Amino acid sequence: MGLVVSDRGGYHSRMLNTIIHGEPTANPPLLIAHGLYGSARNWGVIARRLADERQVVAVDMRNHAYSMWTDQHNYPELANDLAEVIEHFGGKADVVGHSMGGKAAMTLALQHGHLLRKLVVADIAPVTYTHSQIQFIEAMRAVDFSAIERRSDAAQQLADQGVEPALQSFFTQSLDIKGKRWLLNLDVLAEEMPKIMGFPELDGSWGGPALFLSGGDSEYVLPEHRDLIRTLFPAAKIAKIPGAGHWLHAEKPREFEAAIRAFLNA
């Protein structure tokens, strides 16, 4: 996509920024929607591997990386962004969404169901969570860019604030070292955090094939969420990857890839 730097320091463009892996095949393309503070780049390894059977389109969600920065960050808007990408790539896709991207993908299915063939929701339920991710915004805001020459400098500053090693390396992937800034619209993400942690009240259901895949050690998808999942997604299969937490695709990439591939090809 042609990108224009906006005066607010982010990017604006008509459509989400995409990273495309592989060529179109007889299978529908696979759209990957990342979670909060993530980017399309985070999914490079899994996207490249899955691209042997279908084209894979990983997006930067709004207010992240190289997509547009906006004042709104709610799931109906995020779902509209994904719908626009699917229409651009032929009008039908399989969709994988993790965490925030999973909520956006569920909203997409409920509001634009004709655009999806199959849905994979990674480690998230269609519920409001009581915890917040605001502490990570505060940690990123506290980074002193005048003392940063390489990613490891920022990682050390995050470590000094108690951010665990896996998240240090994850967050610093969204660092523009030359520009001395985060490729994240931290102000809007902080303001919209209640909406990000929530889930919109939507009518109806989506009856297509859906896989809810969670980490066996994660507490994001609980037994008490299953009734609501099956109300909204009557054909949902619910599965776990043993030994994985919330970042299941990073912790157990081969098992994650195998589960997705089996489901998409079934």
C-alpha positions in Angstrom: 0.0 0.0 0.0 1.1 3.5 -0.6 1.6 5.1 2.8 1.5 8.7 3.8 2.9 9.9 7.1 0.2 12.0 8.8 0.9 15.0 11.0 0.0 13.0 14.0 3.1 10.8 13.5 1.2 7.7 12.3 0.2 6.6 8.9 -3.0 6.9 7.0 -4.1 5.0 3.9 -7.4 3.8 2.6 -6.8 0.2 3.6 -4.8 -1.6 6.4 -1.2 -2.2 5.6 -0.6 -5.8 4.5 2.3 -8.2 4.2 1.5 -10.8 1.6 3.0 -14.3 1.6 2.7 -16.7 -1.4 0.6 -16.6 -4.5 -3.2 -17.0 -4.9 -4.3 -20.7 -5.1 -7.6 -22.6 -5.5 -8.0 -22.1 -1.7 -9.3 -18.8 -0.4 -6.6 -16.5 1.1 -5.9 -16.7 4.8 -6.1 -13.3 6.6 -4.2 -13.0 9.9 -5.2 -10.4 12.4 -2.7 -9.8 15.3 -3.3 -8.9 18.9 -2.8 -5.8 20.9 0.7 -4.2 20.5 1.4 -6.6 17.7 2.0 -6.3 13.9 1.8 -8.3 10.7 5.6 -8.9 11.1 5.1 -10.9 14.3 3.4 -13.6 12.2 6.1 -13.9 9.5 7.2 -17.4 10.3 3.8 -19.0 10.6 2.5 -17.0 7.6 5.4 -18.1 5.4 4.8 -21.8 6.3 1.1 -21.7 5.7 1.6 -19.9 2.4 2.7 -23.3 0.8 -1.0 -24.1 0.3 -2.8 -20.7 0.1 -2.0 -17.0 -0.1 -1.6 -15.5 3.4 -2.3 -11.9 4.1 -1.1 -10.5 7.4 -2.4 -7.1 8.4 -1.3 -4.3 10.7 -4.4 -3.4 12.6 -5.3 0.3 12.9 -3.2 2.2 15.4 -0.5 -0.4 15.0 2.7 -0.4 12.9 2.2 1.0 9.4 -1.6 1.2 9.2 -3.7 4.3 9.8 -3.9 6.0 13.1 -7.4 7.0 14.1 -9.2 8.2 17.2 -11.6 5.1 17.2 -10.4 1.7 18.3 -13.5 -0.5 18.7 -14.4 -3.9 17.3 -17.1 -2.9 14.8 -14.5 -0.5 13.2 -11.7 -3.1 13.4 -14.1 -5.6 11.7 -14.9 -3.1 8.9 -11.1 -2.7 8.3 -10.8 -6.5 7.9 -13.8 -6.6 5.7 -12.3 -4.1 3.4 -9.1 -6.1 3.1 -11.1 -9.3 2.3 -13.1 -7.5 -0.4 -9.8 -6.3 -1.9 -8.4 -9.8 -2.0 -11.4 -11.4 -3.8 -14.3 -11.2 -1.3 -13.9 -14.5 0.6 -11.2 -15.6 3.1 -10.4 -17.8 6.0 -9.5 -15.7 9.0 -7.2 -16.3 12.0 -7.3 -13.7 14.8 -5.3 -13.7 18.0 -6.5 -11.9 21.2 -7.6 -8.4 20.1 -7.4 -9.7 16.5 -9.6 -12.6 17.5 -12.3 -10.3 18.9 -12.1 -8.3 15.6 -12.4 -11.6 13.6 -15.4 -12.7 15.7 -17.1 -9.3 15.1 -16.3 -9.6 11.4 -18.0 -13.0 11.3 -21.1 -11.7 13.1 -21.4 -8.5 11.0 -20.0 -9.6 7.6 -20.4 -13.3 7.7 -20.6 -13.7 3.9 -16.9 -12.8 3.6 -15.7 -15.7 5.7 -15.3 -19.4 4.9 -13.6 -20.5 8.1 -12.7 -18.7 11.3 -9.9 -19.4 13.8 -10.0 -17.6 17.1 -6.7 -17.8 19.0 -6.9 -17.6 22.8 -9.7 -15.2 23.4 -13.5 -15.4 24.1 -16.3 -13.0 23.1 -16.5 -11.6 26.7 -15.3 -8.5 28.7 -12.1 -9.1 30.6 -11.6 -7.4 34.0 -7.8 -7.1 33.7 -6.2 -4.3 31.6 -3.1 -4.0 29.4 -2.6 -0.4 30.4 0.6 -1.1 32.4 2.4 -2.0 29.2 1.5 1.4 27.7 2.8 3.1 30.8 6.1 1.0 30.5 6.4 2.0 26.8 5.7 5.7 27.5 8.4 5.7 30.2 11.1 4.6 27.7 13.8 7.3 27.3 14.5 7.5 23.6 17.5 9.7 24.1 19.3 6.7 25.7 18.4 4.3 22.9 20.7 3.2 20.1 19.5 -0.3 19.5 16.5 -2.5 20.4 18.4 -4.1 23.4 18.6 -0.7 25.0 14.8 -0.4 25.0 14.4 -4.0 26.1 16.6 -3.2 29.1 14.5 -0.2 30.0 11.4 -2.3 29.8 13.1 -5.0 32.0 13.9 -2.3 34.6 10.2 -1.7 34.8 9.4 -5.4 35.4 8.3 -6.3 31.9 9.0 -10.0 31.3 11.7 -11.0 28.7 9.2 -12.5 26.1 7.2 -9.3 26.1 10.3 -7.1 26.0 11.3 -8.6 22.6 7.6 -8.5 21.4 7.2 -4.9 22.3 10.5 -3.8 20.8 9.5 -5.2 17.4 7.2 -2.1 17.3 10.1 0.3 17.9 11.1 2.8 15.2 14.7 3.3 16.4 15.6 5.9 13.8 12.5 7.9 14.4 12.8 7.4 18.2 9.2 6.5 18.7 6.8 3.6 19.1 4.9 2.4 16.0 1.8 2.2 18.2 -0.8 4.9 18.8 -0.4 4.6 22.6 -2.6 7.6 23.5 -5.7 6.2 21.6 -5.0 2.6 22.7 -4.9 3.8 26.3 -8.1 5.8 25.9 -9.9 3.0 24.1 -8.7 0.2 26.5 -12.2 -0.5 28.0 -13.4 -1.2 24.5 -10.4 -3.4 23.7 -11.0 -5.4 26.9 -14.7 -5.5 26.2 -16.8 -7.1 23.4 -19.7 -5.5 21.6 -23.3 -6.7 22.1 -24.2 -8.0 18.7 -27.3 -9.7 17.5 -27.3 -13.0 15.6 -24.8 -15.8 15.2 -22.4 -17.1 12.5 -22.9 -20.8 11.6 -19.7 -21.4 9.6 -16.8 -23.6 10.7 -15.0 -22.0 13.7 -12.1 -23.2 15.7 -11.5 -21.7 19.1 -7.8 -22.6 19.9 -6.4 -21.7 23.2 -3.3 -22.3 25.2 -3.6 -25.1 27.8 -2.0 -22.9 30.4 -3.9 -19.7 29.5 -6.9 -18.4 31.5 -8.4 -16.4 28.6 -10.9 -19.0 27.5 -12.6 -20.6 30.5 -15.2 -23.4 30.7 -17.8 -20.8 31.6 -17.2 -19.1 28.3 -18.2 -22.1 26.2 -22.0 -21.6 26.2 -21.6 -18.1 24.9 -19.1 -19.2 22.3 -21.5 -21.9 21.1 -24.5 -19.4 21.1 -22.6 -17.0 18.8 -20.8 -19.7 16.8 -23.0 -22.8 16.8 -20.5 -24.9 14.8 -17.5 -24.0 17.0 -14.9 -26.5 17.9 -12.9 -25.8 21.1 -9.4 -27.1 21.4 -6.3 -26.5 23.5 -2.5 -26.6 22.8 -0.9 -28.2 25.9 1.9 -26.3 27.5 1.1 -23.0 25.8 0.0 -19.8 27.3 -1.8 -16.7 25.8 1.0 -16.3 23.1 0.4 -19.8 21.9 1.5 -19.1 18.3 4.9 -17.9 19.6 5.3 -20.5 22.3 4.2 -23.6 20.3 4.5 -22.5 16.6 4.6 -26.0 15.1 1.6 -27.2 17.0 -0.3 -24.0 16.3 0.5 -24.3 12.6 -0.5 -28.0 12.4 -3.8 -27.3 14.2 -4.7 -24.4 11.8 -3.6 -26.4 8.7 -5.7 -29.4 9.7 -8.8 -27.2 10.4 -8.5 -25.2 7.1 -8.0 -28.4 5.0 -10.7 -30.4 6.7 
